[in-house]
Amino acid sequence: MAVLLSLSSFYKLRLEDYLFNLICLNLVAALMYVCNYFDILVEYPMSVKYFVSLAVVYILAEPFRKVILKQLRFTLEKFRR
């Protein structure tokens, strides 16, 4: 998370984009847990599992990016008031 925070300040990411990436990283951890639980990709090293999970999550989340960002903006505005 610290790397993501430093990269978000370096690349001037908006808060919504930062939260979207944080959600995706949490989904990567969940997907890696599911892969370990069901013995998927067990013969590969952890780095390969991580990159495969990262690619799968971002590919699957990209079509819903606008909807997720819209909901995040709405939620952030609600908490800012």
Backbone as a printed PyTorch tensor [residue, N CA C, xyz], in Angstrom:
tensor([[[  0.8170,  -1.1880,   0.0000],
         [  0.0000,   0.0000,   0.0000],
         [  0.8600,   1.2500,   0.0000]],

        [[  1.9990,   1.1820,   0.6510],
         [  2.8760,   2.3490,   0.6790],
         [  3.4020,   2.6640,  -0.7130]],

        [[  3.7070,   1.6190,  -1.4770],
         [  4.1720,   1.8240,  -2.8530],
         [  3.0690,   2.4600,  -3.6800]],

        [[  1.8440,   1.9680,  -3.5240],
         [  0.7150,   2.5290,  -4.2620],
         [  0.4850,   3.9850,  -3.8790]],

        [[  0.6070,   4.3040,  -2.6030],
         [  0.4210,   5.6820,  -2.1590],
         [  1.5070,   6.5880,  -2.7260]],

        [[  2.7550,   6.1370,  -2.7100],
         [  3.8280,   6.9680,  -3.2580],
         [  3.6960,   7.1100,  -4.7690]],

        [[  3.2930,   6.0410,  -5.4540],
         [  3.0790,   6.1440,  -6.8970],
         [  1.8950,   7.0410,  -7.2180]],

        [[  0.8570,   7.0000,  -6.3950],
         [ -0.3040,   7.8450,  -6.6550],
         [  0.0490,   9.3200,  -6.5040]],

        [[  0.9210,   9.6430,  -5.5670],
         [  1.3280,  11.0430,  -5.4430],
         [  2.3060,  11.4210,  -6.5520]],

        [[  3.1260,  10.4740,  -7.0090],
         [  4.0720,  10.7520,  -8.0940],
         [  3.3360,  10.9650,  -9.4090]],

        [[  2.3570,  10.1250,  -9.6950],
         [  1.6120,  10.2240, -10.9450],
         [  0.3800,  11.1120, -10.8290]],

        [[  0.1850,  11.7500,  -9.7020],
         [ -0.9400,  12.6590,  -9.4710],
         [ -2.2860,  11.9810,  -9.7160]],

        [[ -2.4630,  10.8150,  -9.1250],
         [ -3.7340,  10.1060,  -9.2390],
         [ -4.7810,  10.7840,  -8.3660]],

        [[ -5.9980,  10.7700,  -8.8530],
         [ -7.1030,  11.2710,  -8.0440],
         [ -7.4160,  10.2480,  -6.9580]],

        [[ -8.1270,  10.6880,  -5.9620],
         [ -8.4730,   9.8100,  -4.8480],
         [ -9.3080,   8.6260,  -5.3210]],

        [[-10.2040,   8.8640,  -6.2890],
         [-11.0440,   7.7840,  -6.8020],
         [-10.2000,   6.7080,  -7.4820]],

        [[ -9.1940,   7.1460,  -8.2670],
         [ -8.3190,   6.1760,  -8.9310],
         [ -7.4900,   5.3930,  -7.9180]],

        [[ -7.0300,   6.0910,  -6.8880],
         [ -6.2750,   5.4290,  -5.8270],
         [ -7.1280,   4.3650,  -5.1420]],

        [[ -8.3800,   4.7050,  -4.8380],
         [ -9.2700,   3.7410,  -4.1840],
         [ -9.6150,   2.5830,  -5.1090]],

        [[ -9.7700,   2.8540,  -6.4080],
         [-10.0250,   1.7850,  -7.3720],
         [ -8.8540,   0.8010,  -7.3950]],

        [[ -7.6350,   1.3260,  -7.4270],
         [ -6.4590,   0.4540,  -7.4090],
         [ -6.3490,  -0.3030,  -6.0930]],

        [[ -6.7300,   0.3280,  -5.0030],
         [ -6.7140,  -0.3440,  -3.7050],
         [ -7.7290,  -1.4840,  -3.6610]],

        [[ -8.9040,  -1.2590,  -4.2310],
         [ -9.9160,  -2.3150,  -4.3210],
         [ -9.3910,  -3.4730,  -5.1580]],

        [[ -8.7670,  -3.1480,  -6.2920],
         [ -8.2280,  -4.2010,  -7.1580],
         [ -7.1390,  -5.0010,  -6.4540]],

        [[ -6.2820,  -4.3250,  -5.6980],
         [ -5.2340,  -5.0530,  -4.9800],
         [ -5.8160,  -5.9610,  -3.9050]],

        [[ -6.8850,  -5.5310,  -3.2650],
         [ -7.5550,  -6.4070,  -2.2970],
         [ -8.1840,  -7.6050,  -2.9890]],

        [[ -8.7230,  -7.3960,  -4.1810],
         [ -9.2790,  -8.5140,  -4.9410],
         [ -8.1880,  -9.4770,  -5.4030]],

        [[ -6.9950,  -8.9550,  -5.6720],
         [ -5.8640,  -9.8160,  -6.0320],
         [ -5.5290, -10.7400,  -4.8640]],

        [[ -5.4930, -10.1830,  -3.6670],
         [ -5.2110, -11.0150,  -2.4880],
         [ -6.2860, -12.0770,  -2.3010]],

        [[ -7.5420, -11.7040,  -2.5150],
         [ -8.6330, -12.6770,  -2.3840],
         [ -8.5260, -13.7590,  -3.4500]],

        [[ -8.1960, -13.3760,  -4.6710],
         [ -8.0530, -14.3600,  -5.7450],
         [ -6.8810, -15.3010,  -5.4840]],

        [[ -5.7890, -14.7800,  -4.9430],
         [ -4.6560, -15.6410,  -4.6100],
         [ -5.0400, -16.6280,  -3.5100]],

        [[ -5.8270, -16.1960,  -2.5460],
         [ -6.3000, -17.0990,  -1.4970],
         [ -7.1710, -18.2030,  -2.0880]],

        [[ -8.0630, -17.8350,  -2.9950],
         [ -8.9320, -18.8260,  -3.6410],
         [ -8.0990, -19.8120,  -4.4560]],

        [[ -7.0940, -19.3120,  -5.1580],
         [ -6.2170, -20.2010,  -5.9370],
         [ -5.4820, -21.1840,  -5.0300]],

        [[ -5.0130, -20.7100,  -3.8850],
         [ -4.3420, -21.6130,  -2.9470],
         [ -5.3160, -22.6100,  -2.3350]],

        [[ -6.5270, -22.1680,  -2.0500],
         [ -7.5230, -23.0370,  -1.4330],
         [ -7.9260, -24.1700,  -2.3690]],

        [[ -8.0890, -23.8580,  -3.6540],
         [ -8.5080, -24.8680,  -4.6250],
         [ -7.3350, -25.4850,  -5.3890]],

        [[ -6.1260, -25.2410,  -4.9370],
         [ -4.9080, -25.7920,  -5.5490],
         [ -4.8060, -25.4670,  -7.0360]],

        [[ -5.0360, -24.2160,  -7.3710],
         [ -4.8770, -23.7350,  -8.7420],
         [ -3.5220, -23.0450,  -8.8330]],

        [[ -2.7780, -23.3360,  -9.8680],
         [ -1.4490, -22.7680, -10.1100],
         [ -0.4600, -23.1110,  -8.9960]],

        [[ -0.5960, -24.2790,  -8.3860],
         [  0.2820, -24.6320,  -7.2600],
         [  1.7100, -24.9080,  -7.7050]],

        [[  1.9030, -25.2880,  -8.9580],
         [  3.2520, -25.6310,  -9.4060],
         [  4.0780, -24.4100,  -9.7990]],

        [[  3.4640, -23.2300,  -9.7440],
         [  4.1720, -22.0070, -10.1160],
         [  4.6100, -21.2420,  -8.8740]],

        [[  5.6780, -20.4440,  -8.9900],
         [  6.1150, -19.6500,  -7.8330],
         [  5.1070, -18.5470,  -7.4930]],

        [[  5.2470, -17.9880,  -6.3130],
         [  4.3030, -16.9820,  -5.8240],
         [  4.2700, -15.7430,  -6.7160]],

        [[  5.4070, -15.3550,  -7.2810],
         [  5.4220, -14.1650,  -8.1400],
         [  4.5720, -14.3650,  -9.3900]],

        [[  4.5860, -15.5640,  -9.9510],
         [  3.7520, -15.8560, -11.1190],
         [  2.2780, -15.8210, -10.7300]],

        [[  1.9480, -16.3980,  -9.5820],
         [  0.5620, -16.3610,  -9.1030],
         [  0.0920, -14.9230,  -8.9070]],

        [[  0.9830, -14.0910,  -8.3670],
         [  0.6230, -12.6970,  -8.1250],
         [  0.3450, -11.9640,  -9.4370]],

        [[  1.2370, -12.1120, -10.4190],
         [  1.0530, -11.4000, -11.6820],
         [ -0.1450, -11.9180, -12.4620]],

        [[ -0.4060, -13.2100, -12.4030],
         [ -1.5960, -13.7590, -13.0630],
         [ -2.8530, -13.2210, -12.3830]],

        [[ -2.8660, -13.2140, -11.0660],
         [ -4.0240, -12.6870, -10.3330],
         [ -4.2170, -11.2000, -10.6030]],

        [[ -3.1240, -10.4680, -10.6520],
         [ -3.1900,  -9.0370, -10.9360],
         [ -3.7740,  -8.7800, -12.3220]],

        [[ -3.3110,  -9.5320, -13.3060],
         [ -3.8250,  -9.3680, -14.6660],
         [ -5.3010,  -9.7280, -14.7490]],

        [[ -5.6910, -10.8200, -14.1180],
         [ -7.0910, -11.2560, -14.1650],
         [ -8.0010, -10.2140, -13.5220]],

        [[ -7.6210,  -9.7070, -12.3690],
         [ -8.4670,  -8.7360, -11.6660],
         [ -8.6030,  -7.4470, -12.4730]],

        [[ -7.5010,  -6.9230, -12.9950],
         [ -7.5870,  -5.6680, -13.7450],
         [ -8.3220,  -5.8400, -15.0690]],

        [[ -8.1670,  -6.9830, -15.7200],
         [ -8.8970,  -7.2310, -16.9690],
         [-10.3940,  -7.3410, -16.6980]],

        [[-10.7650,  -8.0120, -15.6210],
         [-12.1830,  -8.1590, -15.2970],
         [-12.8010,  -6.8790, -14.7280]],

        [[-12.0140,  -6.0470, -14.0640],
         [-12.5580,  -4.8270, -13.4560],
         [-12.6340,  -3.6620, -14.4390]],

        [[-11.8650,  -3.7140, -15.5090],
         [-11.8090,  -2.5800, -16.4370],
         [-13.1600,  -2.2260, -17.0650]],

        [[-13.9920,  -3.1820, -17.4890],
         [-15.2980,  -2.7820, -18.0410],
         [-16.2000,  -2.0760, -17.0280]],

        [[-15.9620,  -2.2920, -15.7630],
         [-16.7890,  -1.6930, -14.7160],
         [-16.1180,  -0.4900, -14.0590]],

        [[-15.0090,  -0.0390, -14.6160],
         [-14.2310,   1.0460, -14.0150],
         [-15.0520,   2.3280, -13.8560]],

        [[-15.7790,   2.7210, -14.8980],
         [-16.5570,   3.9650, -14.8240],
         [-17.6420,   3.8810, -13.7580]],

        [[-18.2990,   2.7390, -13.6790],
         [-19.3590,   2.5640, -12.6810],
         [-18.7720,   2.5840, -11.2730]],

        [[-17.6530,   1.9050, -11.0930],
         [-17.0060,   1.8670,  -9.7730],
         [-16.5310,   3.2610,  -9.3720]],

        [[-15.9020,   3.9860, -10.3180],
         [-15.4260,   5.3330, -10.0110],
         [-16.5850,   6.2790,  -9.7090]],

        [[-17.6850,   6.1270, -10.4310],
         [-18.8630,   6.9610, -10.1710],
         [-19.3960,   6.7060,  -8.7610]],

        [[-19.4600,   5.4380,  -8.3750],
         [-19.9360,   5.0960,  -7.0300],
         [-18.9660,   5.5940,  -5.9600]],

        [[-17.6630,   5.5000,  -6.2350],
         [-16.6780,   6.0080,  -5.2780],
         [-16.7990,   7.5170,  -5.1150]],

        [[-16.9780,   8.2460,  -6.2290],
         [-17.1580,   9.6960,  -6.1480],
         [-18.3940,  10.0470,  -5.3220]],

        [[-19.4820,   9.3300,  -5.5700],
         [-20.7210,   9.5720,  -4.8240],
         [-20.5170,   9.3200,  -3.3340]],

        [[-19.8420,   8.2280,  -3.0060],
         [-19.5890,   7.8910,  -1.6040],
         [-18.6680,   8.9120,  -0.9470]],

        [[-17.6350,   9.3460,  -1.6630],
         [-16.7230,  10.3450,  -1.1070],
         [-17.4310,  11.6750,  -0.8740]],

        [[-18.2700,  12.0780,  -1.8100],
         [-19.0250,  13.3240,  -1.6280],
         [-19.9720,  13.2240,  -0.4380]],

        [[-20.5350,  12.0560,  -0.2480],
         [-21.4450,  11.8400,   0.8750],
         [-20.7080,  11.9880,   2.2080]],

        [[-19.4760,  11.4700,   2.2800],
         [-18.7130,  11.5550,   3.5250],
         [-18.0870,  12.9290,   3.7240]],

        [[-17.8840,  13.6860,   2.6620],
         [-17.2830,  15.0180,   2.7900],
         [-18.2660,  16.0400,   3.3350]],

        [[-19.5420,  15.7750,   3.1950],
         [-20.5560,  16.7400,   3.6730],
         [-20.7190,  16.6900,   5.1360]]])
